[in-house]
Amino acid sequence: MRYITFALAKGRLAKKTMELLGQIGIFCEEMKDEKTRKLIFVNEELKLQFFLAKASDVPTYVEYGAADIGVVGRDTILEEGRKLYEVLDLGFGRCRMCVAGPESAKELLNSKQLIRVASKYPGIAKDYFYHTKHQTVEIIKLNGSVELAPIVGLSEVIVDIVETGSTLRENGLGVLEEICECSARMVVNEVSMKMEQERIYDIINSLKKLL
Ligand code: PRP
């Protein structure tokens, strides 16, 4: 029997995913060692493999079939636009993709002016402004702490995920428009879905019952 390989987005999402998988009898002892520098973990008995990757790389591993199954946020799935099947909403990691900024930027969003939008999600930002709002904007790609951009005058607004809203609040910013809801999703490689149909459906169905 071949291994079924899971690619998990590093961090909190991976931890929650392993907790959830544990409840349907899928586990990996090797992974529990927090000090390990190993990159790939195996459960020989169940013929499963697991690895942790940077969230934005998870869809890439799954599209190319280097992983059969991935767990990653919908924000990343939308941004990466890879060819894969999204099979399950795992329910955790809930947040909203929003346009945010100072209250004063609200006007600019309704004025169809050329504004600057900073984001870690340039693809989502572009799609929203060009195809949903039909507003021409300049998109500035950042890699983190995006809330800084409107404060220091790099952009008028940002497109980012909002979970509790406290980062925005503590920086005098707020949600101006909501783009979509996001949460952790299970994704599957298109070929694996056919070749390993039985084993993968078993996993999906057990999770469905649990959720
Ligand atoms: C994310 C996001 C917001 C914050 C939202 O950033 O980009 O900054 O969390 O959470 P909140 O609404 O609960 O405050 P992350 O912590 O991933 O760091 P980064 O901005 O450096 O990428």
Boltz pocket constraint, residues with backbone or C-beta under 6 A from the ligand:
constraints:
  - pocket:
      binder: B
      contacts: [[A, 143], [A, 144], [A, 145], [A, 146], [A, 147], [A, 160], [A, 161], [A, 162], [A, 163], [A, 164], [A, 165], [A, 166], [A, 167], [A, 168]]
      max_distance: 6.0
